[in-house]
Amino acid sequence: MKAPRVTLDQWRTLQAVVDHGGFAQAAEALHRSQSSVSYTVARMQEQLGVPLLRIDGRKAVLTEAGDVLLRRSRQLVKQASQLEDLAHHMEQGWEAEVRLVVDAAYPTARLVRALTAFMPQSRGCRVRLREEVLSGVEEVLLEGFADLAISGYSIPGYLGAEMSTVQFVAVAHPEHSLHRLNRELTFHDLESQMQVVIRDSGRQQPRNIGWLGAEQRWTVGSLATAATFISSGLGFGWLPRHLVERELREGHLKELPIDQGATRNPSFYLYSSKDKPLGPATQILIELLRSFDTAPLEATLAAPASQ
């Protein structure tokens, strides 16, 4: 890649001439001599081979080419300033990135609210969000690929901060044969039916949580796919209520009247990596995740996009 001929200082000087209305005013704002400012702009035009300013009376006015280049340069100078700020924050121990892994069953709306609130406090720190299912969350944390993890079960050797529960409900299409029995359902009614199960994304010790052991089952890779299968009449299964609230309300799905275990309410936990100390950005994100986790899901969904 060819090295740029024009420096950031030259672009800043041109911006000052335009923003302050002339060379003398720019020189005063930049605490430089007028001759230095004039030479810098003249040198720029020579290096670029394009006239950037023309004199209109006593005022320097942008040419058409100068107007286009100046607008592009503002973003360049802004990004350079942000880069310097980020380096300064990193020097003070501020992280460049926080890696967050979340069980796919955790309500996305709560994550969105927490991350939206985090943005104005992030000082350029990025969040890398990764979704896993069941033991996949644990593996990512244990392998050192995450700083924070939200999991629906206890991870051995870690002290997790308890968060809210997520209710799973047994559902099927309203015309499913289980609903046609018109009575309370038993385990024996279910084990002979096709069950839709979410595949554990973990590789080491995958779990079959929720599977009843029936030979007939669809194993799918995501909760969204499971919801589509079940609402299409291809089986029954347990799904997070917040994920299928609309389908239940609109009649595409119907809760199964099971005598035991019709709903499950696993608690979720927030874990942090033990391999490195928590930086300031990570600590802020932890507080926001816990804060929005306690809000009712309906309020979270209805809340404005910024605080």
N, C-alpha and C positions, 0 to 999 in steps of 0.2 A: 504493500500500500504506500502510495506517495505521501510524503510528509506535507502537512499544510504549510502554505507560504505565509498565511496571515495568522497572527497570534490572537489569543482571547483579549489581550490588552488593547489591541487595535480595534476589535469589534466593540469593546466597551467604550473606547474613545469616540467612535462614530455614533454610537447610541447617545452619548452625552451631548455631542454637537446638535443632534436632532432634537433630543428631549428638552434641552435647555435653550434652544433657539439661536445658537451661533457659536463661533469659535471662542470668543472672549468669555461668554457665559460658561461654556464647557470647561475652559481652562480654570475658571474660578471654582467650579464644582469639583474638579479633579485635583485641585491644588497643584496645577502645573502652569507653565508659561504658555501664552497663546501661540508662540512660535513652535513649541513642542507639539501642541495639539494639531496645528496646521500641517506640520511636517508628517505626523503620524497618519493623518487622513490622506495626504498626497501620496505617501509611500504605499498605502493600501491600494489606492487606485492604480498605481503603477504596477504593483505585484499582481493584481487581479486582471488588469488590462481592460477594466470596465469603469466608466465614469460613475461615481456614486452620488456626487453632489454637484449642483450648479448654483451660481450666485444670482439671486433675484433681488435686485436693489442692494440692500445691505444684509440680506438674509440668505443663508445657505439652505437650499431646498433639495430634497432627494430627487434623483432621476428615477425613471421607471424601474431600471435595473437595481438601483440603490434601495428602492422601497421593498422589492422582493427579497433582496439579500439581507436587508436589515431585519425584516420579520423573521427570517430563518435564523439569523444570528442571535436573536433574543432567546430562543429556545436553547440554543447551544450554550450561551453564557449562563442561563439558568441551570442547565444540567451540570455544568462545570462547578457552579457554586454549590449545588446539592451534593455533588461528589466530594467536595472539600468538607462540607458539613458532616457527611457520613464518615469520612476518615477521622474527623475530630471526635465524633461520638464513639467510634470504635476505639480510639485511643483512651477514652474514658471508661471503657468496658462495655459499651453498648453493642449488642449483637447486630451482625449484618443480616441474620436470618434466624427465624424460629421454625422448627419442623414439628408439625402437629399431625398426629395420626388419630383417626376417629373411627369408631365402629359405625358402620353404615346405618344402623338402626337409630342412632342418636339424631334428634330433630335438627335438620339443616337450618331451619329458621333461627334457632338459637345461636348457631355458629355465625350466621350472617350478621346478626345484631352485634355479637361480641367483636367480630372482625371489623365491622363498620365503625364501632366506637374506638377500636384500636388504631385505625388509620391516622387520625390527626395527632396521636401520641407516639407514633412509631419511629419518628426521626429517620425515616428511610429504611427501617428494618422490614424485610419481607417475611411473609408467612407462607411456608410450603405445606399445603394441606393434602393429606393422603387418606383415602377411605379403605378400610379393610373390614373383613367379616370375622367375628368370633376370635379364634386364636391368632388370626393374622395380625391383630393389634398388638398382642403380646410379643410376637416374634419380631416385629419391626422395632419395638422398644428395646427388647433384649439384645438385638443385633446392633444397637447403637445408631439406628437411622432416624430416631425421633427424639425430640427434646421433651415433648408433652404427648400424653396419650389419654384418650377417653375410651374406656372399655366397659362392657356390660357384665363383667365378672372379675373376681379378685385375681390379681397377678401375684404369684408367690414371690416373696422377698421384697415386695414394694409396699409402702404405706400410701394408699390412695385417699384422696379427699372425696368423701361421699357426695354424690350429686343427686339429681332427681331420678325417679323411676320412669321407665317407658312401658306403657301398657301394650302388650300383644294380645290380639283377639283372634279366636278361631273363626274363620269366615269361609264362605263358599258362595257360588252364584245362587240367586234366589230359586232357580229351577233345578238345582243340583238334587240328586236322588236322596241325599241325606236330609234335605229340607222336606222332601215329599213323605218322609216317615211320619211327620206331624206329631212328634213326641220328643221327650228328652232323650238325648243320645248317650250311648255308653262307649267304652273303649272298644268293645267288640264290633260295634257299628262302624267305627273309624278305621280299624285295622284292615278291613277288607276293601277300603276305598283308596283311590289314587291320592297320594299326599304330595304337595309341592314343598320342597325343602331347599333352603338357601345353602349353597356350597360354602364351607369354611375356607377362607382364603389362606389359612396357615398351611405350611408344608410339613412341619415337624410332627405335630400331634393334632391333626384336624379332628374337630368334634362333630357329632351329629345331634346337637342340642335341638329338641323339638321333634325329632323323627320318632315315630311310634314303632318302627321296626317292620312295617309292612313291606312286602316285596314290591308292591306297586308304588312307584314314586317318580316324580319329576325332580331332578336336581338342577337348579339354575344358579347363575352367578351373581344375581343382584336382587334386592328387594323389589325394585321396579318391575323386573321381569316376572318375579313371583306374583306380584299383584295383577299383572296383565294376564298371566296364565289362569289364575283363580277367577278373575272377573269374566274370563272367556268360557268358564265352565269346565276347565281341564283338570280340576281337582280341588282339594281343600287345603288349608294351611293356616298357620299363625302369622299375622302381620302386625306391625306397629299401628296402633289406632290413628296416630297423627298422619300416617302415610295414606291411609285409606278412608279418612273421614268423609271426603267428598263422594267416593264410590258408595259408601254406606248410606249417605244422605240421599243420593240420587237413585238408589235401588239397584246398582250394578253388583253390589255385594250384600250379603246378609249374614249376621252373626249366627253361629251354630249353637243350638241349645244343649250344650254338653253338661252332663250331670256333675263332672269334676274337671277342673282345669280349662274351663272355657276361656279364661284370661290368665295371663302371666304378667308379672310386674317386676322385672329385674331392675335392681339399682345399678346406676352407672357410677364410675369412679374416674377421677382425674389423677393421673400419675405424671411424675416428672423423672427425667433421666438421672441416674445415680453417677454417671460417668463424668459429669462436669457441673460446676456450680451454676446456679440460676442467675442469669444476667438481668439487668433492669427491664429490658423489653419483655423477657419471658415472664417476669413477675407481674408486670402490668397485664399481660394477656391472661395469666392465670386468674387474676382478680376479676377481669371482665367476663371470662368464661363462667366463673362461679356466680357472678352477679346476674347475668342473663339466664343462667340455668334455673334460678329460683323463681323467675317471672312466669306467670301462667302462659301456656303456649299460645292461646288466643290473643293475649295482649302483645306477645312477641311478634306475632304475624301482623298485627294491626299497627304496630309502632312505626313512627316515621323513620326515614332512612338515615337521618343524622340527629345528633343530640344538640 
